[in-house]
Amino acid sequence: MTSTTTAPAHLPTIINPSHLHDPRPNGYSTAVAAPASGRTVFVSGQGGQERDGSLSPDFEAQVEQAYANLAAVLEALGAEVAQVMKLTVYVVDHDMSKLGVLTSGVTRMFGATLPAQTLVPVPKLAVDGMLFEVEAIVSVQ
C-alpha cells in the first residue's frame, strides 16, 4: 500500500510507499510526481549569504538564510513551496548533530508538504565560509 497525498492539478503528488521507512520525520518524501501541465524549473544552489554577500559563521543561521533565499526565488517564479518537487542539500563536514537543524529548517519552510530530498556531505562549498547550500527542482505553471 502506498501513502499518496492527492493535490490540486497544478501541484505535485507526494508518494511515500507504506512498506518503506517513513522519511517524513527526517524532513523529506520518498518521491514527488510533477503535474502533467507544469514546466520544470531548476533552481541553482542557494547558500546562506545575506543580500550583501556576507555569511554568518553559524550553521543554523546559514540554513535559515538559505531557505529564505530559496523562498525569494520561489516568489520570483510565482511558485508556492508545495510546487517544489526535489531538494538537494550540501552540508560541509556533515555529522548527525546537524540533522536536527536540517530537519527543522526544511519542515519550517515546507510543513507537511515535504519534497523529495538528498543530502550530500561535502568537504567545502564554492565560497569560503559557506556551510550549507540548497538547490531545488520546481514545477510551475
Kinemage of the C-alpha trace (Angstrom):
@kinemage 1
@onewidth
@group {chain A} dominant
@subgroup {mainchain}
@vectorlist {calphas} color= white
{ca met a 1} P 0.000 0.000 0.000
{ca thr a 2} L 1.252 3.492 -0.836
{ca ser a 3} L 0.583 6.726 1.004
{ca thr a 4} L -0.165 9.307 -1.673
{ca thr a 5} L -1.092 12.901 -0.972
{ca thr a 6} L -3.689 13.957 -3.525
{ca ala a 7} L -3.021 17.512 -4.653
{ca pro a 8} L -4.761 20.025 -6.904
{ca ala a 9} L -3.935 19.530 -10.598
{ca his a 10} L -1.230 22.254 -10.598
{ca leu a 11} L 0.694 20.783 -7.644
{ca pro a 12} L 2.992 17.750 -7.471
{ca thr a 13} L 1.777 14.493 -5.897
{ca ile a 14} L 3.732 13.218 -2.874
{ca ile a 15} L 4.302 9.453 -2.690
{ca asn a 16} L 5.510 7.590 0.414
{ca pro a 17} L 5.167 3.802 -0.009
{ca ser a 18} L 3.932 2.340 3.283
{ca his a 19} L 6.252 -0.684 3.027
{ca leu a 20} L 9.313 1.620 3.150
{ca his a 21} L 10.714 3.563 6.101
{ca asp a 22} L 8.671 6.755 6.668
{ca pro a 23} L 11.030 9.601 5.656
{ca arg a 24} L 8.826 12.476 6.854
{ca pro a 25} L 10.327 12.712 10.374
{ca asn a 26} L 13.652 13.396 8.636
{ca gly a 27} L 12.185 16.188 6.511
{ca tyr a 28} L 11.575 14.632 3.087
{ca ser a 29} L 9.245 12.463 0.999
{ca thr a 30} L 10.217 9.315 -0.897
{ca ala a 31} L 9.003 10.544 -4.294
{ca val a 32} L 7.204 13.520 -5.794
{ca ala a 33} L 5.458 13.364 -9.173
{ca ala a 34} L 5.216 16.555 -11.212
{ca pro a 35} L 1.834 17.544 -12.607
{ca ala a 36} L 1.471 16.894 -16.345
{ca ser a 37} L 0.638 20.527 -17.056
{ca gly a 38} L 3.658 22.094 -15.351
{ca arg a 39} L 7.070 23.135 -16.564
{ca thr a 40} L 10.174 22.209 -14.638
{ca val a 41} L 12.484 24.897 -13.254
{ca phe a 42} L 15.927 24.054 -11.880
{ca val a 43} L 16.961 26.449 -9.112
{ca ser a 44} L 20.698 26.895 -8.541
{ca gly a 45} L 22.062 26.235 -5.097
{ca gln a 46} L 21.103 28.888 -2.579
{ca gly a 47} L 23.570 29.477 0.220
{ca gly a 48} L 23.251 31.375 3.441
{ca gln a 49} L 24.508 34.676 2.049
{ca glu a 50} L 22.811 37.866 3.093
{ca arg a 51} L 21.987 40.409 0.374
{ca asp a 52} L 25.445 41.993 0.802
{ca gly a 53} L 27.119 38.588 0.322
{ca ser a 54} L 28.102 38.152 3.962
{ca leu a 55} L 27.849 34.763 5.654
{ca ser a 56} L 27.202 34.063 9.306
{ca pro a 57} L 29.737 31.626 10.771
{ca asp a 58} L 26.767 29.832 12.420
{ca phe a 59} L 25.466 26.708 10.620
{ca glu a 60} L 21.857 27.176 11.771
{ca ala a 61} L 21.831 30.831 10.657
{ca gln a 62} L 23.117 29.805 7.226
{ca val a 63} L 20.426 27.128 6.872
{ca glu a 64} L 17.733 29.647 7.807
{ca gln a 65} L 19.073 32.259 5.367
{ca ala a 66} L 19.471 29.722 2.543
{ca tyr a 67} L 15.806 28.731 2.871
{ca ala a 68} L 14.835 32.422 2.963
{ca asn a 69} L 16.827 32.886 -0.258
{ca leu a 70} L 15.055 29.881 -1.805
{ca ala a 71} L 11.699 31.357 -0.762
{ca ala a 72} L 12.639 34.585 -2.572
{ca val a 73} L 13.396 32.608 -5.741
{ca leu a 74} L 10.063 30.783 -5.476
{ca glu a 75} L 8.287 34.117 -5.091
{ca ala a 76} L 10.047 35.434 -8.206
{ca leu a 77} L 8.829 32.333 -10.072
{ca gly a 78} L 5.280 32.822 -8.799
{ca ala a 79} L 5.553 29.383 -7.165
{ca glu a 80} L 4.394 28.011 -3.818
{ca val a 81} L 6.570 25.816 -1.612
{ca ala a 82} L 4.182 22.949 -2.442
{ca gln a 83} L 5.446 23.130 -6.040
{ca val a 84} L 8.995 22.162 -5.030
{ca met a 85} L 9.486 18.559 -6.103
{ca lys a 86} L 13.102 17.888 -5.103
{ca leu a 87} L 15.806 19.419 -2.967
{ca thr a 88} L 19.482 18.586 -2.910
{ca val a 89} L 21.282 19.937 0.136
{ca tyr a 90} L 25.045 20.143 0.515
{ca val a 91} L 26.489 20.238 4.027
{ca val a 92} L 30.118 20.931 4.868
{ca asp a 93} L 31.511 18.377 7.330
{ca his a 94} L 28.114 16.810 7.948
{ca asp a 95} L 27.582 14.804 11.107
{ca met a 96} L 24.443 13.659 12.898
{ca ser a 97} L 24.470 16.713 15.180
{ca lys a 98} L 23.439 18.808 12.157
{ca leu a 99} L 20.460 16.624 11.221
{ca gly a 100} L 18.110 18.314 13.697
{ca val a 101} L 18.938 21.754 12.296
{ca leu a 102} L 18.412 20.488 8.738
{ca thr a 103} L 15.099 18.805 9.547
{ca ser a 104} L 13.868 21.867 11.410
{ca gly a 105} L 14.803 24.172 8.527
{ca val a 106} L 13.054 22.133 5.847
{ca thr a 107} L 9.911 21.460 7.898
{ca arg a 108} L 9.656 25.135 8.876
{ca met a 109} L 9.572 26.055 5.181
{ca phe a 110} L 7.583 23.119 3.759
{ca gly a 111} L 5.388 21.961 6.650
{ca ala a 112} L 3.751 18.622 5.846
{ca thr a 113} L 4.292 19.029 2.079
{ca leu a 114} L 7.838 17.709 2.119
{ca pro a 115} L 9.662 17.410 -1.209
{ca ala a 116} L 11.949 14.549 -2.154
{ca gln a 117} L 15.415 15.344 -0.853
{ca thr a 118} L 19.020 14.204 -0.974
{ca leu a 119} L 21.714 15.291 1.480
{ca val a 120} L 25.278 15.333 0.167
{ca pro a 121} L 28.107 15.759 2.687
{ca val a 122} L 30.956 17.797 1.189
{ca pro a 123} L 34.355 18.974 2.437
{ca lys a 124} L 33.909 22.511 1.039
{ca leu a 125} L 31.485 24.657 -0.963
{ca ala a 126} L 32.147 27.342 -3.595
{ca val a 127} L 32.520 30.292 -1.221
{ca asp a 128} L 34.847 30.314 1.776
{ca gly a 129} L 32.804 30.091 4.963
{ca met a 130} L 29.751 28.612 3.263
{ca leu a 131} L 28.474 25.671 5.328
{ca phe a 132} L 25.153 24.861 3.598
{ca glu a 133} L 23.615 25.068 0.143
{ca val a 134} L 20.179 24.001 -1.141
{ca glu a 135} L 19.137 23.545 -4.770
{ca ala a 136} L 15.599 22.826 -5.929
{ca ile a 137} L 13.569 21.406 -8.776
{ca val a 138} L 10.221 23.189 -9.023
{ca ser a 139} L 7.133 22.510 -11.118
{ca val a 140} L 5.455 25.763 -12.186
{ca gln a 141} L 2.521 26.560 -14.452
